[in-house]
Amino acid sequence: MAEMGQRILIVGCDPKADSTRLMLHSKAQTTVLHLAAERGAVEDLELEEVMLTGFRGVRCVESGGPEPGVGCAGRGIITAINFLEENGAYQDVDFVSYDVLGDVVCGGFAMPIREGKAQEIYIVTSGEMMAMYAANNIARGILKYAHTGGVRLGGLICNSRKVDREIELIETLAERLNTQMIH
């Protein structure tokens, strides 16, 4: 999409902060939560400190997560997304990609869906059972908020892992979810 001139923002919502590494050609970037912890509050941050520009002009942000055993990763995502919103990160953007953990059912991970920040969602999965389980969980979350938030499942994208019968498995899952396999 970026190669077609679309303006893209990737928001990594995984405590590992590894969603944007390849786009930035670097190690994991400094996260919103890490920098906020260093400074004392998220209000002490500037957008430019946490939003970097990567390959083909794609804007990249990592929400990060709390110190292990302390806090809630979902709450951290809500904090990061609110910070981005309040500081204009979503202005002049055509598409936003939220990279969320699929195997977690915490409400914080569903925040982009629940609060109407997403209109159409594409789930990247593979033919591995845990990946399809995660895709199914995300689809269930989408369905829960489809009527109130106006969000819909646009389809499944196969990130092929060369699993036996992978395409068949994902097409079957897509059919059961009343959607399609895009790629």
Residue frames as a rotation matrix with the C-alpha (Angstrom) as fourth column:
MET 1
0.569 0.823 0.000 0.00
0.823 -0.569 0.000 0.00
0.000 0.000 -1.000 0.00
ALA 2
0.408 -0.499 -0.765 2.85
0.154 -0.788 0.596 2.39
-0.900 -0.361 -0.244 0.79
GLU 3
-0.657 -0.678 0.330 4.34
0.401 0.056 0.914 1.68
-0.638 0.733 0.235 -2.64
MET 4
-0.202 0.689 0.696 1.01
0.939 -0.066 0.338 2.80
0.279 0.722 -0.633 -4.12
GLY 5
-0.597 -0.137 0.791 1.31
0.125 -0.989 -0.076 6.16
0.793 0.054 0.607 -2.36
GLN 6
0.555 0.820 -0.137 -0.92
0.238 0.001 0.971 5.39
0.797 -0.572 -0.195 0.62
ARG 7
-0.263 -0.582 0.769 0.04
-0.637 -0.494 -0.592 6.93
0.724 -0.646 -0.241 3.96
ILE 8
0.385 0.323 -0.865 0.38
0.201 0.885 0.420 4.15
0.901 -0.336 0.276 6.52
LEU 9
-0.076 -0.379 0.922 0.73
-0.926 -0.317 -0.207 4.09
0.371 -0.869 -0.327 10.30
ILE 10
0.089 0.038 -0.995 1.71
0.175 0.983 0.053 0.86
0.981 -0.179 0.081 12.07
VAL 11
0.138 0.010 0.990 0.93
-0.920 -0.369 0.132 0.71
0.367 -0.929 -0.042 15.78
GLY 12
-0.392 -0.358 -0.848 2.62
-0.038 0.927 -0.373 -2.24
0.919 -0.114 -0.377 17.45
CYS 13
0.283 0.613 0.738 0.49
-0.829 -0.230 0.509 -3.41
0.482 -0.756 0.443 20.36
ASP 14
0.702 -0.178 -0.690 2.71
0.295 0.954 0.054 -6.25
0.648 -0.242 0.722 21.53
PRO 15
0.938 -0.345 0.029 4.76
-0.169 -0.383 0.908 -5.88
-0.302 -0.857 -0.417 24.73
LYS 16
0.337 -0.858 0.388 7.76
0.747 0.494 0.445 -7.33
-0.573 0.140 0.807 22.82
ALA 17
0.508 -0.058 -0.859 7.76
-0.264 -0.960 -0.091 -4.18
-0.820 0.274 -0.503 20.66
ASP 18
-0.521 -0.754 0.400 8.76
0.106 0.407 0.907 -6.10
-0.847 0.515 -0.132 17.54
SER 19
0.401 0.819 0.409 6.02
0.554 0.139 -0.821 -5.05
-0.729 0.556 -0.398 15.11
THR 20
0.967 0.058 -0.247 7.97
-0.114 -0.771 -0.626 -2.28
-0.226 0.634 -0.739 13.37
ARG 21
0.262 -0.955 0.139 11.53
-0.044 0.132 0.990 -3.63
-0.964 -0.266 -0.008 13.43
LEU 22
-0.162 -0.339 0.927 11.61
0.835 0.453 0.312 -4.68
-0.526 0.825 0.209 9.78
MET 23
0.701 0.488 0.520 9.99
0.691 -0.645 -0.327 -1.45
0.176 0.589 -0.789 8.58
LEU 24
0.936 -0.351 -0.032 12.66
-0.310 -0.861 0.403 0.53
-0.169 -0.367 -0.915 10.44
HIS 25
0.569 -0.752 -0.332 15.57
0.075 0.450 -0.890 -1.76
0.819 0.482 0.312 9.47
SER 26
-0.340 -0.688 0.642 16.62
-0.619 -0.350 -0.703 -1.79
0.708 -0.636 -0.307 13.12
LYS 27
-0.846 0.087 -0.526 16.21
0.445 0.659 -0.607 -3.33
0.293 -0.747 -0.596 16.51
ALA 28
0.120 0.964 -0.236 13.03
0.958 -0.051 0.282 -2.66
0.260 -0.260 -0.930 18.44
GLN 29
-0.298 -0.165 0.940 12.30
0.165 -0.979 -0.119 1.04
0.940 0.119 0.319 18.81
THR 30
-0.998 -0.017 -0.063 11.69
0.065 -0.262 -0.963 2.86
0.000 -0.965 0.262 22.08
THR 31
-0.382 0.923 -0.042 8.09
0.778 0.345 0.525 2.35
0.499 0.167 -0.850 23.14
VAL 32
0.043 0.538 0.842 5.51
-0.154 -0.829 0.538 4.84
0.987 -0.153 0.047 24.35
LEU 33
0.904 0.407 -0.130 5.25
0.043 0.218 0.975 3.11
0.425 -0.887 0.180 27.73
HIS 34
0.282 -0.882 -0.378 9.01
0.950 0.311 -0.017 2.78
0.133 -0.355 0.926 28.23
LEU 35
-0.546 -0.498 0.674 9.62
0.483 -0.844 -0.232 6.44
0.684 0.199 0.702 27.51
ALA 36
0.309 0.744 0.593 6.63
-0.237 -0.544 0.805 7.47
0.921 -0.389 0.009 29.65
ALA 37
0.841 -0.053 -0.538 8.04
0.491 0.492 0.719 5.44
0.227 -0.869 0.440 32.56
GLU 38
-0.184 -0.983 -0.024 11.42
0.952 -0.173 -0.251 7.16
0.243 -0.069 0.968 32.14
ARG 39
-0.602 -0.032 0.798 9.87
0.172 -0.981 0.090 10.62
0.779 0.191 0.597 32.00
GLY 40
-0.964 0.265 -0.027 7.25
-0.011 -0.139 -0.990 10.06
-0.266 -0.954 0.137 34.69
ALA 41
-0.021 1.000 0.009 4.09
0.041 0.010 -0.999 10.42
-0.999 -0.021 -0.041 32.57
VAL 42
-0.102 0.070 0.992 2.85
0.938 0.340 0.072 9.96
-0.332 0.938 -0.100 29.03
GLU 43
0.873 0.487 -0.009 2.00
0.467 -0.844 -0.264 13.68
-0.136 0.226 -0.964 28.98
ASP 44
0.448 -0.794 -0.411 5.74
-0.250 -0.552 0.796 14.40
-0.859 -0.254 -0.445 29.10
LEU 45
-0.253 -0.527 0.812 6.33
0.601 0.572 0.558 12.82
-0.759 0.629 0.172 25.67
GLU 46
-0.146 0.173 -0.974 6.47
-0.724 -0.690 -0.015 14.36
-0.675 0.703 0.226 22.23
LEU 47
0.809 0.559 0.180 4.98
-0.273 0.629 -0.728 12.45
-0.520 0.539 0.662 19.30
GLU 48
0.640 -0.608 -0.470 8.24
-0.625 -0.055 -0.779 12.71
0.448 0.792 -0.415 17.35
GLU 49
-0.257 -0.770 0.584 10.03
-0.962 0.263 -0.077 10.75
-0.094 -0.582 -0.808 20.08
VAL 50
-0.333 0.206 0.920 7.90
-0.272 0.914 -0.302 7.65
-0.903 -0.351 -0.249 19.62
MET 51
0.760 0.585 0.282 6.75
0.136 0.281 -0.950 7.86
-0.635 0.761 0.134 15.99
LEU 52
-0.335 -0.929 -0.158 9.54
-0.188 -0.098 0.977 7.00
-0.923 0.357 -0.142 13.57
THR 53
0.593 0.464 -0.658 9.42
-0.720 -0.062 -0.691 6.89
-0.361 0.884 0.297 9.78
GLY 54
-0.056 -0.568 0.821 10.42
-0.069 0.823 0.564 3.64
-0.996 -0.025 -0.085 8.12
PHE 55
-0.786 -0.299 0.541 10.48
0.415 0.394 0.820 2.02
-0.458 0.869 -0.186 4.69
ARG 56
-0.564 0.518 0.643 8.51
0.656 -0.193 0.730 3.96
0.502 0.833 -0.231 2.05
GLY 57
-0.680 0.222 0.699 7.50
-0.337 -0.941 -0.029 6.58
0.651 -0.255 0.715 4.59
VAL 58
0.231 0.769 -0.596 5.51
0.328 0.515 0.792 4.22
0.916 -0.378 -0.133 6.80
ARG 59
-0.085 -0.167 0.982 5.06
-0.772 -0.612 -0.171 5.76
0.630 -0.773 -0.077 10.24
CYS 60
0.001 -0.053 -0.999 5.87
0.281 0.958 -0.050 3.38
0.960 -0.280 0.016 13.09
VAL 61
-0.089 0.028 0.996 4.93
-0.885 -0.460 -0.066 3.39
0.457 -0.887 0.066 16.78
GLU 62
-0.370 -0.008 -0.929 5.28
0.290 0.949 -0.124 0.72
0.882 -0.315 -0.349 19.45
SER 63
0.560 0.636 0.531 3.03
-0.352 -0.397 0.848 0.91
0.750 -0.662 0.002 22.50
GLY 64
-0.595 -0.803 0.019 5.18
-0.420 0.291 -0.860 -1.46
0.685 -0.520 -0.510 24.55
GLY 65
0.383 0.702 -0.601 4.11
0.229 0.558 0.798 -3.10
0.895 -0.443 0.053 27.76
PRO 66
0.770 -0.049 0.637 4.46
-0.586 -0.450 0.674 -2.86
0.253 -0.892 -0.375 31.50
GLU 67
-0.423 -0.881 0.214 7.32
-0.878 0.339 -0.337 -4.25
0.224 -0.330 -0.917 33.52
PRO 68
-0.287 0.320 -0.903 6.74
-0.077 0.932 0.355 -8.03
0.955 0.171 -0.243 33.84
GLY 69
-0.419 0.225 -0.880 4.53
0.822 0.505 -0.262 -8.80
0.385 -0.833 -0.397 36.81
VAL 70
-0.554 0.209 -0.806 3.41
0.403 -0.780 -0.479 -5.18
-0.729 -0.590 0.348 37.12
GLY 71
-0.465 0.407 -0.786 0.55
-0.612 -0.789 -0.046 -3.51
-0.639 0.460 0.616 35.31
CYS 72
0.241 0.691 0.681 -1.59
0.295 0.617 -0.730 -4.55
-0.925 0.376 -0.055 32.38
ALA 73
-0.759 -0.575 0.306 -0.49
0.426 -0.083 0.901 -4.72
-0.492 0.814 0.308 28.73
GLY 74
-0.136 0.805 0.578 -4.02
0.957 -0.045 0.288 -3.97
0.257 0.592 -0.764 27.54
ARG 75
0.707 0.346 -0.617 -4.17
0.571 -0.794 0.209 -0.85
-0.417 -0.500 -0.759 29.67
GLY 76
-0.224 -0.893 -0.390 -0.83
0.239 -0.438 0.867 0.17
-0.945 0.101 0.312 28.19
ILE 77
-0.652 0.064 0.755 -2.25
0.758 0.085 0.647 -0.11
-0.023 0.994 -0.104 24.68
ILE 78
0.465 0.881 0.080 -5.17
0.871 -0.472 0.136 2.11
0.158 0.006 -0.987 25.64
THR 79
0.482 -0.376 -0.791 -2.74
0.322 -0.763 0.560 4.67
-0.815 -0.525 -0.247 27.09
ALA 80
-0.594 -0.798 0.105 -0.57
0.346 -0.135 0.929 4.62
-0.727 0.588 0.356 23.95
ILE 81
-0.400 0.509 0.763 -3.49
0.890 0.015 0.456 4.90
0.220 0.861 -0.459 21.52
ASN 82
0.689 0.646 -0.329 -5.00
0.713 -0.684 0.151 7.77
-0.128 -0.339 -0.932 23.50
PHE 83
0.086 -0.762 -0.642 -1.60
0.224 -0.613 0.757 9.53
-0.971 -0.209 0.118 23.45
LEU 84
-0.749 -0.377 0.545 -1.37
0.570 0.053 0.820 9.07
-0.338 0.925 0.176 19.67
GLU 85
0.061 0.888 0.455 -4.88
0.958 -0.180 0.224 10.39
0.281 0.422 -0.862 19.19
GLU 86
0.725 0.242 -0.645 -4.35
0.541 -0.780 0.315 13.44
-0.426 -0.577 -0.696 21.42
ASN 87
-0.001 -0.847 -0.532 -1.12
-0.009 -0.532 0.847 14.30
-1.000 0.006 -0.007 19.59
GLY 88
0.429 0.344 -0.835 -2.41
-0.701 -0.456 -0.548 14.08
-0.569 0.821 0.045 16.02
ALA 89
-0.571 -0.737 0.363 -0.76
-0.364 0.623 0.692 10.82
-0.736 0.262 -0.624 14.95
TYR 90
-0.238 0.567 0.789 -3.84
0.640 0.702 -0.312 9.79
-0.730 0.431 -0.530 12.97
GLN 91
0.544 0.391 -0.742 -3.99
-0.219 -0.788 -0.576 12.97
-0.810 0.476 -0.343 10.90
ASP 92
0.308 -0.384 -0.870 -3.01
-0.945 -0.229 -0.233 12.63
-0.110 0.894 -0.434 7.24
VAL 93
-0.760 -0.464 0.455 -3.04
-0.430 0.884 0.183 8.82
-0.487 -0.056 -0.872 7.38
ASP 94
-0.254 0.664 -0.703 -4.91
-0.867 0.166 0.469 6.63
0.428 0.729 0.534 4.90
PHE 95
0.525 0.363 -0.770 -4.54
-0.066 0.919 0.388 3.30
0.848 -0.153 0.507 6.73
VAL 96
-0.014 -0.498 0.867 -3.68
-0.991 -0.106 -0.077 2.30
0.130 -0.861 -0.492 10.28
SER 97
0.229 -0.011 -0.973 -2.42
-0.109 0.993 -0.037 -1.18
0.967 0.115 0.227 11.06
TYR 98
0.302 -0.100 0.948 -2.69
-0.953 -0.061 0.297 -2.37
0.028 -0.993 -0.114 14.67
ASP 99
-0.159 -0.424 -0.892 -0.49
-0.283 0.885 -0.370 -5.39
0.946 0.193 -0.261 15.28
VAL 100
0.171 0.343 0.924 -2.14
-0.977 -0.063 0.204 -7.08
0.128 -0.937 0.324 18.26
LEU 101
-0.889 -0.376 0.260 -1.62
-0.431 0.879 -0.203 -10.36
-0.152 -0.293 -0.944 20.05
GLY 102
-0.301 0.816 -0.494 -4.23
-0.641 0.210 0.738 -12.78
0.706 0.539 0.460 18.84
ASP 103
-0.243 0.175 -0.954 -4.15
0.382 0.922 0.072 -15.22
0.892 -0.347 -0.290 21.72
VAL 104
-0.927 -0.042 -0.372 -4.99
0.363 -0.348 -0.865 -12.69
-0.093 -0.937 0.337 24.40
VAL 105
-0.176 0.956 0.236 -8.62
0.814 0.007 0.581 -11.92
0.553 0.295 -0.779 25.17
CYS 106
-0.453 -0.092 -0.887 -7.94
0.728 -0.613 -0.308 -8.86
-0.515 -0.785 0.345 27.33
GLY 107
0.570 0.819 0.066 -10.23
0.735 -0.473 -0.486 -5.93
-0.367 0.326 -0.871 26.56
GLY 108
0.306 -0.533 -0.789 -7.30
-0.174 -0.846 0.504 -3.55
-0.936 -0.017 -0.352 26.09
PHE 109
-0.730 -0.608 0.312 -6.21
0.141 0.313 0.939 -5.43
-0.669 0.730 -0.143 23.00
ALA 110
-0.236 0.743 0.626 -9.71
0.969 0.226 0.098 -4.93
-0.068 0.630 -0.774 21.55
MET 111
-0.133 0.184 -0.974 -9.63
0.413 -0.883 -0.223 -1.17
-0.901 -0.432 0.041 22.13
PRO 112
-0.875 -0.185 -0.448 -9.20
-0.280 -0.561 0.779 -0.19
-0.395 0.807 0.439 18.45
ILE 113
-0.749 0.662 -0.037 -12.25
0.411 0.507 0.758 -2.32
0.520 0.552 -0.652 17.66
ARG 114
-0.213 0.702 -0.680 -14.37
0.974 0.094 -0.207 -1.37
-0.081 -0.706 -0.703 20.66
GLU 115
-0.083 0.130 -0.988 -13.91
0.373 -0.915 -0.152 2.38
-0.924 -0.381 0.027 20.31
GLY 116
0.795 0.572 0.201 -14.58
0.365 -0.188 -0.912 2.56
-0.484 0.798 -0.358 16.59
LYS 117
0.218 -0.803 -0.554 -10.97
-0.549 -0.570 0.611 3.21
-0.807 0.171 -0.566 15.59
ALA 118
-0.880 -0.431 0.200 -11.19
-0.107 0.589 0.801 0.47
-0.463 0.684 -0.564 12.99
GLN 119
0.007 0.898 -0.440 -13.72
-0.907 -0.179 -0.380 0.14
-0.420 0.402 0.814 10.20
GLU 120
0.845 0.177 -0.505 -12.40
-0.431 0.785 -0.446 -2.94
0.318 0.594 0.739 8.43
ILE 121
0.246 -0.745 0.620 -10.07
-0.786 0.221 0.578 -5.55
-0.567 -0.629 -0.531 9.87
TYR 122
0.585 -0.221 -0.780 -7.85
-0.483 0.678 -0.554 -8.01
0.651 0.701 0.290 8.05
ILE 123
0.706 -0.314 0.635 -6.39
-0.503 0.409 0.762 -10.83
-0.499 -0.857 0.131 10.10
VAL 124
0.109 -0.763 -0.637 -2.96
-0.837 0.275 -0.473 -12.17
0.536 0.584 -0.609 9.18
THR 125
0.517 0.117 0.848 -2.72
-0.638 0.712 0.291 -15.87
-0.570 -0.692 0.444 9.98
SER 126
-0.555 -0.610 -0.565 -1.12
-0.819 0.519 0.244 -19.10
0.144 0.598 -0.788 8.85
GLY 127
0.223 0.644 -0.732 -2.28
-0.497 0.721 0.484 -22.70
0.839 0.256 0.481 8.63
GLU 128
-0.787 -0.496 -0.366 -0.78
0.092 0.493 -0.865 -23.50
0.610 -0.715 -0.342 12.02
MET 129
-0.049 0.869 -0.493 -3.42
0.773 0.345 0.532 -24.41
0.632 -0.355 -0.688 14.58
MET 130
-0.178 -0.035 -0.983 -2.45
0.868 -0.476 -0.140 -21.77
-0.463 -0.879 0.115 17.15
ALA 131
-0.963 -0.173 -0.204 -2.44
0.054 -0.873 0.484 -19.05
-0.262 0.455 0.851 14.49
MET 132
-0.578 0.815 0.031 -5.90
0.116 0.044 0.992 -20.09
0.808 0.577 -0.120 13.31
TYR 133
-0.012 0.519 -0.855 -7.09
0.974 0.200 0.107 -20.27
0.226 -0.831 -0.508 16.93
ALA 134
-0.573 -0.286 -0.768 -5.86
0.520 -0.851 -0.070 -16.71
-0.634 -0.440 0.636 17.43
ALA 135
-0.970 0.240 0.049 -7.53
-0.088 -0.530 0.844 -15.59
0.228 0.814 0.534 14.17
ASN 136
-0.240 0.926 -0.293 -10.79
0.570 0.379 0.730 -17.13
0.786 0.008 -0.618 15.35
ASN 137
-0.123 0.141 -0.982 -10.51
0.956 -0.250 -0.155 -15.29
-0.267 -0.958 -0.104 18.70
ILE 138
-0.865 -0.225 -0.448 -9.95
0.124 -0.962 0.245 -11.97
-0.486 0.156 0.860 16.96
ALA 139
-0.779 0.624 0.054 -12.89
0.032 -0.046 0.998 -12.66
0.626 0.780 0.016 14.63
ARG 140
-0.063 0.759 -0.649 -15.09
0.906 0.316 0.281 -13.33
0.418 -0.570 -0.708 17.66
GLY 141
-0.386 -0.158 -0.909 -14.04
0.662 -0.734 -0.154 -9.98
-0.642 -0.661 0.388 19.12
ILE 142
-0.996 0.038 -0.085 -14.85
-0.088 -0.671 0.736 -8.25
-0.029 0.740 0.672 15.83
LEU 143
-0.458 0.879 -0.130 -18.29
0.425 0.345 0.837 -9.87
0.781 0.328 -0.532 15.76
LYS 144
-0.171 0.367 -0.914 -18.95
0.979 -0.041 -0.200 -8.72
-0.110 -0.929 -0.352 19.33
TYR 145
-0.311 -0.039 -0.950 -18.45
0.288 -0.956 -0.055 -5.07
-0.906 -0.291 0.308 18.32
ALA 146
-0.805 -0.051 0.591 -19.63
0.592 -0.002 0.806 -5.23
-0.040 0.999 0.032 14.69
HIS 147
0.074 0.953 0.294 -23.07
0.898 -0.192 0.397 -3.81
0.434 0.235 -0.870 15.40
THR 148
0.738 0.236 -0.633 -22.11
0.580 -0.701 0.415 -1.09
-0.346 -0.673 -0.654 17.87
GLY 149
0.067 -0.838 -0.542 -18.74
0.117 -0.532 0.838 -0.04
-0.991 -0.120 0.062 16.45
GLY 150
0.795 0.337 -0.504 -19.43
-0.422 -0.288 -0.859 -0.44
-0.435 0.896 -0.087 12.74
VAL 151
-0.265 -0.957 -0.119 -16.39
-0.852 0.174 0.494 -2.66
-0.452 0.232 -0.861 12.23
ARG 152
0.859 0.511 -0.033 -16.27
-0.469 0.760 -0.451 -5.63
-0.205 0.403 0.892 9.89
LEU 153
0.083 -0.803 0.591 -13.91
0.023 0.594 0.804 -8.46
-0.996 -0.053 0.068 9.08
GLY 154
0.340 -0.012 -0.940 -12.47
-0.843 -0.447 -0.299 -7.75
-0.417 0.894 -0.162 5.63
GLY 155
0.804 -0.051 -0.593 -10.78
-0.319 0.804 -0.502 -11.12
0.502 0.593 0.630 5.26
LEU 156
0.749 -0.610 0.258 -7.91
0.073 0.464 0.883 -13.38
-0.658 -0.642 0.392 6.19
ILE 157
0.602 -0.672 -0.430 -4.40
-0.742 -0.274 -0.612 -12.91
0.293 0.688 -0.664 4.84
CYS 158
0.966 -0.253 -0.054 -2.26
0.259 0.938 0.231 -16.04
-0.008 -0.237 0.971 4.66
ASN 159
0.371 -0.924 0.093 1.27
-0.928 -0.369 0.045 -15.54
-0.007 -0.103 -0.995 5.95
SER 160
0.790 0.134 -0.599 2.32
-0.321 0.922 -0.218 -18.91
0.523 0.364 0.771 4.60
ARG 161
0.175 -0.707 0.685 4.35
-0.901 0.164 0.401 -21.18
-0.396 -0.687 -0.609 6.84
LYS 162
-0.334 -0.272 -0.903 4.23
-0.789 0.605 0.109 -24.05
0.516 0.749 -0.416 4.31
VAL 163
-0.518 0.297 0.802 1.99
-0.558 0.593 -0.580 -26.13
-0.648 -0.748 -0.141 6.58
ASP 164
-0.944 0.235 0.233 0.36
0.328 0.759 0.563 -29.16
-0.045 0.607 -0.793 4.95
ARG 165
-0.207 0.938 0.278 -2.98
0.916 0.087 0.391 -28.16
0.343 0.336 -0.877 3.41
GLU 166
-0.722 -0.182 -0.668 -2.46
0.537 -0.756 -0.374 -24.58
-0.437 -0.629 0.644 4.62
ILE 167
-0.917 0.390 -0.089 -4.53
-0.363 -0.717 0.595 -22.86
0.168 0.577 0.799 1.94
GLU 168
-0.323 0.823 -0.468 -7.37
0.199 0.542 0.816 -25.35
0.925 0.170 -0.339 2.36
LEU 169
-0.304 0.156 -0.940 -7.35
0.945 0.175 -0.277 -24.87
0.121 -0.972 -0.201 6.15
ILE 170
-0.836 -0.052 -0.546 -7.44
0.213 -0.948 -0.236 -21.07
-0.506 -0.314 0.804 5.92
GLU 171
-0.786 0.607 -0.115 -10.12
-0.361 -0.300 0.883 -21.09
0.502 0.736 0.455 3.22
THR 172
-0.207 0.708 -0.675 -12.23
0.594 0.640 0.488 -23.36
0.778 -0.300 -0.553 5.44
LEU 173
-0.470 -0.016 -0.882 -11.71
0.822 -0.373 -0.431 -21.03
-0.322 -0.928 0.189 8.41
ALA 174
-0.970 0.091 -0.227 -12.62
-0.160 -0.938 0.307 -18.03
-0.185 0.334 0.924 6.24
GLU 175
-0.541 0.814 -0.212 -15.80
-0.033 0.231 0.972 -19.75
0.840 0.533 -0.098 5.09
ARG 176
-0.107 0.485 -0.868 -16.79
0.889 0.437 0.135 -20.53
0.445 -0.757 -0.478 8.68
LEU 177
-0.522 -0.143 -0.841 -16.13
0.612 -0.749 -0.253 -16.91
-0.594 -0.647 0.478 9.62
ASN 178
0.532 0.791 0.303 -18.26
0.747 -0.270 -0.607 -15.75
-0.398 0.550 -0.734 6.68
THR 179
0.511 -0.461 -0.725 -15.33
-0.460 -0.860 0.222 -13.96
-0.726 0.220 -0.651 5.05
GLN 180
0.977 -0.197 -0.076 -12.67
0.015 0.423 -0.906 -14.66
0.211 0.884 0.416 2.43
MET 181
0.296 -0.952 -0.075 -8.99
0.632 0.136 0.763 -15.44
-0.717 -0.273 0.642 2.18
ILE 182
0.820 0.006 -0.572 -7.45
-0.281 -0.867 -0.411 -12.37
-0.499 0.498 -0.710 0.52
HIS 183
0.349 -0.802 -0.485 -3.99
-0.814 -0.003 -0.580 -13.76
0.464 0.598 -0.654 -0.13
